[in-house]
Amino acid sequence: MSNNTDATLDDVLQAARAVTAQFPDEYYRELDKHNEYATDFVNAATEAGLHTVMIPEEYGGWGLGVREASVITEEINYSGGAGAYIHATMFTMGIIARYGSAEQKAKWLPRVASSELRLTSFALTEPNIGTDTSKMQTTARYDNGEWVFKGQKIFISRVAFTDLMVIMARTSESPDPKKPGLGISCFLVDIRDVDPKQLSMRQVPVMFNHHTYELFLDDFRVPEDALIGEEGKGFKYLMDGLNAERIVVAAECIGDCRWFLDRSVRYANERVVFGRPIGQNQGVQFPLAQGYINMRAANEMRWKATEIFDSGANAGAESNMAKYLASNASWELANVAMQTHGGYSMAQEYDIERKFRETRIFQVAPVSPNMVLNYVAAHVLGLPKSY
């Protein structure tokens, strides 16, 4: 790693810290209590340009890679927040930068970089499909210079607070049964001032403060130039974008690990029971030490995944494994933090129960542990596909 690269990474970290330092645990605790969106944090993060890390410099961004994006999301989670507030914009703008036309880049990237347009959401998951993405039922048909969408999406994070949305939809049937992803296309859509009869949404209440929505697309019409790249080739762009997502999410899990460790170690040193700090007991020490070891191992895979992705190579295996290891480490340490704090872990003022609920999502999304194991078994080990 060169000195210039080190300086760039440190600059990114310091920029993230300058923002996160403004928002202590109390800020997120109050948001959670009232189910409010983190408007002030998002405004500060976008004003600092954290969301533009993967937008090329010529369009007003930082011109960096997923490596630097992951540093930002890790720091946000370590501060007690959630990198998910801005991470979708990072990897969706990465998709535009890699696969969009010159006209699309010129039209959208500078406006996102300048925050003229608010953040971007990502519409992929569907109610009846789940992880079987290639079977998506939302369609987009071409009609007289427009694309017309029909279908539903669910668990679309923070879409009510964004101006742009990347939508995945099937534009044709796959000509090859062995490649069901063919025929899926990728679109970038301006969702400001849309007709609610064509695109409507309802919030889905969930176990933590994660503003997520179900979308209903009923003959939703968008311009012809909303299509990203080639028609029917969107599944490739999707996989590339999801690899980036898994890396920044792995970093968020690492940030959560550090958050749980810091508070648990401090509490274990300060809490005295039976005349000694509870951290002196191996029953408390060993789970924390094991969690730390697992976090360090996950972090090494995270850095490997960023190296491969930013080189332009296929980082499918490494990004999946990084997310798997990191999410398991954060969930393990969430449970350890609960046990270490005992009854106080249930008290809202300690924030442990809040972060416990928040880090649980990473055992489900953006990819489940079982799907990671499926991927590694089939694509790395060469075993027969089980799904």
C-alpha positions as CSV (number, residue, x, y, z in Angstrom):
1,M,0.0,0.0,0.0
2,S,1.6,3.3,-1.1
3,N,1.8,6.4,1.1
4,N,-0.6,8.2,-1.2
5,T,-3.1,5.4,-0.8
6,D,-2.7,5.6,3.0
7,A,-3.2,9.3,3.0
8,T,-6.4,9.0,0.9
9,L,-7.8,6.3,3.2
10,D,-7.0,8.4,6.2
11,D,-8.6,11.5,4.6
12,V,-11.8,9.5,4.0
13,L,-11.8,8.2,7.6
14,Q,-11.3,11.7,9.0
15,A,-14.1,13.1,6.9
16,A,-16.4,10.4,8.1
17,R,-15.4,11.0,11.7
18,A,-16.0,14.7,11.4
19,V,-19.6,13.9,10.6
20,T,-20.2,11.0,13.0
21,A,-18.8,13.0,15.9
22,Q,-21.8,15.3,15.7
23,F,-24.3,12.4,16.4
24,P,-23.8,10.6,19.7
25,D,-25.8,7.6,20.9
26,E,-28.5,9.8,22.3
27,Y,-29.3,11.1,18.8
28,Y,-30.0,7.6,17.5
29,R,-31.7,6.6,20.7
30,E,-34.3,9.3,20.3
31,L,-34.8,8.5,16.6
32,D,-35.4,4.9,17.5
33,K,-37.9,5.8,20.3
34,H,-40.0,7.9,17.9
35,N,-39.4,5.9,14.7
36,E,-38.0,9.0,13.0
37,Y,-35.7,9.3,10.0
38,A,-32.2,10.5,10.5
39,T,-32.6,13.7,8.6
40,D,-29.9,15.7,10.4
41,F,-27.4,13.0,10.0
42,V,-28.2,12.4,6.3
43,N,-27.9,16.1,5.6
44,A,-24.6,16.3,7.4
45,A,-23.2,13.2,5.6
46,T,-24.3,14.4,2.1
47,E,-23.1,18.0,2.8
48,A,-19.7,16.4,3.5
49,G,-20.0,14.4,0.3
50,L,-19.7,11.0,2.0
51,H,-22.2,9.5,-0.4
52,T,-20.1,10.6,-3.5
53,V,-17.1,8.4,-2.7
54,M,-17.7,6.1,-5.8
55,I,-18.7,8.9,-8.2
56,P,-15.8,9.7,-10.6
57,E,-14.0,13.0,-9.9
58,E,-15.0,14.5,-13.3
59,Y,-18.6,14.3,-12.2
60,G,-18.0,15.9,-8.8
61,G,-17.4,12.8,-6.7
62,W,-14.3,11.6,-4.9
63,G,-13.4,9.1,-7.6
64,L,-12.5,6.3,-5.1
65,G,-13.5,2.7,-4.7
66,V,-15.5,0.4,-2.5
67,R,-12.5,0.2,-0.2
68,E,-13.0,3.8,0.8
69,A,-16.8,3.4,0.8
70,S,-16.4,0.6,3.3
71,V,-14.3,2.8,5.6
72,I,-17.1,5.3,5.7
73,T,-19.9,2.8,6.5
74,E,-17.8,1.1,9.1
75,E,-17.2,4.4,10.9
76,I,-20.9,5.3,10.8
77,N,-21.9,2.0,12.4
78,Y,-19.1,2.3,14.9
79,S,-20.4,5.7,15.9
80,G,-23.8,4.1,16.8
81,G,-25.5,4.9,13.5
82,A,-26.3,2.9,10.4
83,G,-24.3,3.1,7.1
84,A,-27.5,2.0,5.4
85,Y,-28.6,5.6,5.4
86,I,-26.2,6.4,2.5
87,H,-24.8,3.1,1.3
88,A,-27.3,2.5,-1.4
89,T,-26.3,5.7,-3.1
90,M,-22.7,4.6,-3.0
91,F,-23.1,1.3,-4.9
92,T,-26.0,2.4,-7.2
93,M,-23.9,5.4,-8.4
94,G,-21.1,2.8,-8.8
95,I,-23.4,0.9,-11.2
96,I,-24.0,4.1,-13.2
97,A,-20.3,4.9,-13.3
98,R,-19.5,1.4,-14.5
99,Y,-22.3,0.7,-16.9
100,G,-24.3,3.9,-17.6
101,S,-24.1,5.7,-20.9
102,A,-22.1,9.0,-21.2
103,E,-25.4,10.8,-21.3
104,Q,-26.7,9.2,-18.1
105,K,-23.4,9.9,-16.3
106,A,-23.5,13.5,-17.3
107,K,-27.2,13.8,-16.4
108,W,-27.3,12.2,-13.0
109,L,-23.9,11.9,-11.3
110,P,-23.1,15.6,-10.9
111,R,-26.6,16.3,-9.5
112,V,-26.2,13.5,-7.0
113,A,-22.7,14.6,-6.1
114,S,-23.8,18.2,-5.5
115,S,-26.9,17.0,-3.5
116,E,-29.2,18.7,-5.9
117,L,-30.9,15.3,-5.9
118,R,-31.3,13.4,-2.6
119,L,-30.1,9.9,-2.1
120,T,-30.8,6.9,-4.2
121,S,-32.9,3.8,-3.3
122,F,-32.7,0.3,-4.8
123,A,-35.8,-1.7,-5.7
124,L,-35.0,-5.4,-6.1
125,T,-36.8,-7.6,-3.6
126,E,-40.3,-8.9,-4.4
127,P,-43.0,-10.3,-2.1
128,N,-43.3,-13.7,-3.8
129,I,-39.7,-14.2,-4.9
130,G,-37.3,-13.5,-2.0
131,T,-33.8,-14.5,-2.8
132,D,-34.7,-16.2,-6.1
133,T,-34.0,-12.9,-7.9
134,S,-33.9,-14.4,-11.4
135,K,-37.6,-15.3,-11.1
136,M,-38.7,-11.7,-10.5
137,Q,-42.2,-10.9,-11.6
138,T,-42.0,-7.1,-12.0
139,T,-42.0,-6.4,-15.7
140,A,-41.1,-3.4,-17.9
141,R,-42.4,-3.2,-21.4
142,Y,-41.4,-0.7,-24.0
143,D,-44.3,1.4,-25.3
144,N,-44.0,4.4,-27.6
145,G,-40.8,5.9,-26.2
146,E,-41.4,4.9,-22.6
147,W,-40.9,1.9,-20.3
148,V,-44.0,0.8,-18.5
149,F,-43.6,-1.1,-15.2
150,K,-46.0,-3.5,-13.6
151,G,-45.4,-5.3,-10.3
152,Q,-44.5,-5.1,-6.7
153,K,-41.4,-4.6,-4.6
154,I,-40.9,-5.0,-0.9
155,F,-38.4,-4.1,1.8
156,I,-37.2,-1.1,-0.2
157,S,-35.2,0.9,2.3
158,R,-35.9,4.6,2.8
159,V,-37.4,5.1,-0.6
160,A,-39.7,7.8,0.7
161,F,-36.7,9.9,1.5
162,T,-34.9,9.6,-1.9
163,D,-35.3,11.3,-5.3
164,L,-33.8,8.5,-7.5
165,M,-34.4,4.8,-7.6
166,V,-32.7,2.0,-9.3
167,I,-35.4,-0.6,-10.4
168,M,-34.8,-4.1,-11.6
169,A,-37.4,-5.6,-13.9
170,R,-37.8,-8.3,-16.5
171,T,-38.0,-6.9,-20.0
172,S,-38.1,-10.3,-21.8
173,E,-38.0,-14.0,-21.0
174,S,-34.6,-15.6,-20.8
175,P,-33.7,-17.5,-24.0
176,D,-31.6,-19.9,-22.0
177,P,-33.1,-22.0,-19.2
178,K,-29.7,-22.4,-17.7
179,K,-29.3,-18.6,-17.5
180,P,-32.6,-17.4,-15.9
181,G,-31.1,-13.9,-15.2
182,L,-31.1,-13.1,-18.9
183,G,-33.9,-10.7,-19.8
184,I,-33.7,-8.7,-16.6
185,S,-32.9,-5.0,-17.1
186,C,-31.7,-2.2,-14.8
187,F,-33.3,1.3,-14.7
188,L,-32.5,4.6,-13.0
189,V,-35.7,6.5,-12.4
190,D,-36.5,9.9,-11.0
191,I,-39.3,9.4,-8.5
192,R,-40.0,13.0,-7.6
193,D,-43.6,14.1,-8.3
194,V,-44.7,10.7,-9.6
195,D,-48.3,9.9,-10.1
196,P,-49.3,8.0,-7.0
197,K,-51.7,6.0,-9.1
198,Q,-48.7,4.6,-11.0
199,L,-46.2,4.3,-8.1
200,S,-47.5,4.1,-4.5
201,M,-45.9,2.9,-1.4
202,R,-46.7,1.8,2.2
203,Q,-44.3,1.6,5.1
204,V,-43.7,-1.8,6.5
205,P,-43.2,-1.6,10.3
206,V,-40.2,-3.7,11.4
207,M,-38.3,-4.5,14.6
208,F,-36.0,-1.5,14.5
209,N,-35.8,2.0,13.1
210,H,-35.4,1.1,9.4
211,H,-37.7,3.0,7.2
212,T,-38.6,0.3,4.6
213,Y,-41.5,0.2,2.2
214,E,-43.6,-1.9,-0.1
215,L,-44.0,-0.5,-3.6
216,F,-46.8,-0.9,-6.1
217,L,-46.1,-0.2,-9.7
218,D,-49.2,0.0,-11.8
219,D,-48.4,1.0,-15.4
220,F,-45.6,3.2,-14.0
221,R,-44.2,5.1,-17.0
222,V,-40.6,6.3,-17.2
223,P,-38.5,7.8,-20.1
224,E,-36.7,5.6,-22.6
225,D,-33.3,6.7,-21.4
226,A,-34.0,5.3,-17.9
227,L,-32.5,2.0,-19.1
228,I,-29.0,1.4,-17.8
229,G,-26.6,-0.3,-20.2
230,E,-28.1,-3.0,-22.5
231,E,-31.6,-4.3,-22.3
232,G,-31.7,-7.8,-20.8
233,K,-28.2,-7.5,-19.3
234,G,-29.2,-6.0,-16.0
235,F,-28.6,-9.1,-14.0
236,K,-24.8,-8.7,-14.6
237,Y,-24.9,-5.1,-13.4
238,L,-27.0,-6.3,-10.4
239,M,-24.5,-8.9,-9.3
240,D,-21.7,-6.3,-9.6
241,G,-23.7,-3.9,-7.5
242,L,-24.6,-6.5,-4.9
243,N,-20.9,-7.4,-4.5
244,A,-20.2,-3.8,-3.6
245,E,-23.2,-3.8,-1.3
246,R,-22.0,-6.9,0.5
247,I,-18.6,-5.3,1.1
248,V,-20.0,-2.1,2.6
249,V,-22.4,-4.1,4.7
250,A,-19.5,-6.3,5.9
251,A,-17.8,-3.1,7.0
252,E,-21.0,-2.0,8.8
253,C,-20.9,-5.3,10.7
254,I,-17.2,-4.7,11.6
255,G,-18.3,-1.2,12.9
256,D,-21.0,-2.9,15.0
257,C,-18.4,-5.4,16.3
258,R,-16.2,-2.6,17.5
259,W,-19.1,-0.8,19.1
260,F,-20.2,-3.9,21.1
261,L,-16.6,-4.6,22.1
262,D,-15.8,-1.1,23.3
263,R,-18.8,-0.9,25.5
264,S,-18.6,-4.5,26.7
265,V,-14.9,-4.2,27.6
266,R,-15.4,-0.9,29.4
267,Y,-18.4,-2.3,31.3
268,A,-16.5,-5.5,32.2
269,N,-13.7,-3.5,33.6
270,E,-15.9,-1.2,35.6
271,R,-18.6,-3.5,36.9
272,V,-17.7,-5.0,40.2
273,V,-19.5,-8.1,41.5
274,F,-18.3,-10.4,44.4
275,G,-15.5,-7.9,45.0
276,R,-13.9,-8.1,41.6
277,P,-14.4,-6.7,38.1
278,I,-16.6,-9.1,36.1
279,G,-14.0,-8.8,33.3
280,Q,-11.6,-10.8,35.5
281,N,-13.7,-13.9,35.1
282,Q,-13.0,-16.2,32.2
283,G,-16.7,-16.7,31.6
284,V,-16.8,-13.0,30.6
285,Q,-13.3,-12.7,29.1
286,F,-13.4,-15.7,26.7
287,P,-16.6,-14.7,24.7
288,L,-15.2,-11.2,24.2
289,A,-11.8,-12.5,23.1
290,Q,-13.4,-15.0,20.7
291,G,-15.6,-12.2,19.3
292,Y,-12.6,-10.1,18.8
293,I,-10.7,-12.9,17.0
294,N,-13.7,-13.5,14.7
295,M,-14.0,-9.8,13.9
296,R,-10.3,-9.6,12.9
297,A,-10.7,-12.6,10.6
298,A,-13.8,-11.1,9.0
299,N,-12.0,-7.8,8.5
300,E,-9.1,-9.4,6.6
301,M,-11.7,-10.9,4.2
302,R,-13.3,-7.5,3.9
303,W,-10.0,-5.9,2.8
304,K,-9.4,-8.8,0.3
305,A,-12.8,-8.3,-1.2
306,T,-12.3,-4.6,-1.6
307,E,-8.9,-5.2,-3.3
308,I,-10.5,-7.6,-5.9
309,F,-13.6,-5.5,-6.5
310,D,-11.6,-2.3,-7.0
311,S,-9.3,-4.0,-9.4
312,G,-12.3,-4.7,-11.7
313,A,-12.2,-8.5,-11.2
314,N,-15.1,-10.7,-10.0
315,A,-15.3,-10.4,-6.2
316,G,-18.3,-12.6,-5.8
317,A,-16.7,-15.2,-3.6
318,E,-14.8,-12.7,-1.4
319,S,-17.6,-10.3,-1.0
320,N,-20.0,-13.0,0.0
321,M,-17.5,-14.5,2.5
322,A,-16.7,-11.1,3.9
323,K,-20.4,-10.4,4.6
324,Y,-20.9,-13.9,6.0
325,L,-18.0,-13.7,8.5
326,A,-18.6,-10.1,9.5
327,S,-22.4,-10.6,10.1
328,N,-21.8,-13.7,12.1
329,A,-19.1,-11.8,14.2
330,S,-21.4,-8.9,14.8
331,W,-24.4,-11.1,15.8
332,E,-22.2,-13.1,18.1
333,L,-20.8,-10.0,19.8
334,A,-24.3,-8.5,20.1
335,N,-25.3,-11.5,22.2
336,V,-22.0,-11.3,24.2
337,A,-22.7,-7.6,24.9
338,M,-26.2,-8.5,26.1
339,Q,-24.8,-11.2,28.5
340,T,-21.9,-9.0,29.7
341,H,-24.3,-6.1,30.6
342,G,-26.8,-8.4,32.2
343,G,-30.0,-6.6,33.2
344,Y,-28.6,-3.3,32.1
345,S,-28.5,-4.6,28.5
346,M,-32.3,-4.2,28.5
347,A,-32.2,-0.6,29.5
348,Q,-32.6,1.8,26.6
349,E,-30.2,4.3,28.1
350,Y,-27.3,1.8,27.5
351,D,-28.2,1.4,23.8
352,I,-27.2,-2.3,23.8
353,E,-30.8,-3.5,23.1
354,R,-31.1,-1.0,20.2
355,K,-27.9,-2.1,18.5
356,F,-28.8,-5.7,19.2
357,R,-32.0,-5.3,17.2
358,E,-30.2,-3.4,14.4
359,T,-27.4,-5.8,13.8
360,R,-29.8,-8.7,13.6
361,I,-30.8,-7.7,10.1
362,F,-27.4,-8.7,8.8
363,Q,-28.3,-12.4,9.4
364,V,-31.2,-11.9,6.9
365,A,-30.1,-9.2,4.4
366,P,-28.7,-8.3,2.0
367,V,-27.9,-12.0,1.6
368,S,-28.7,-14.8,4.0
369,P,-25.9,-17.0,5.4
370,N,-27.5,-20.0,3.6
371,M,-27.3,-18.3,0.3
372,V,-23.6,-17.5,0.9
373,L,-23.0,-21.1,1.6
374,N,-24.9,-22.1,-1.5
375,Y,-22.7,-19.7,-3.6
376,V,-19.4,-21.0,-2.1
377,A,-20.4,-24.6,-2.5
378,A,-21.4,-24.2,-6.2
379,H,-19.1,-21.5,-7.5
380,V,-16.0,-22.1,-5.4
381,L,-16.0,-25.8,-4.5
382,G,-17.7,-27.0,-7.7
383,L,-20.5,-28.9,-6.0
384,P,-23.8,-29.4,-7.7
385,K,-26.1,-26.4,-7.4
386,S,-28.6,-27.0,-4.6
387,Y,-31.2,-24.4,-5.6
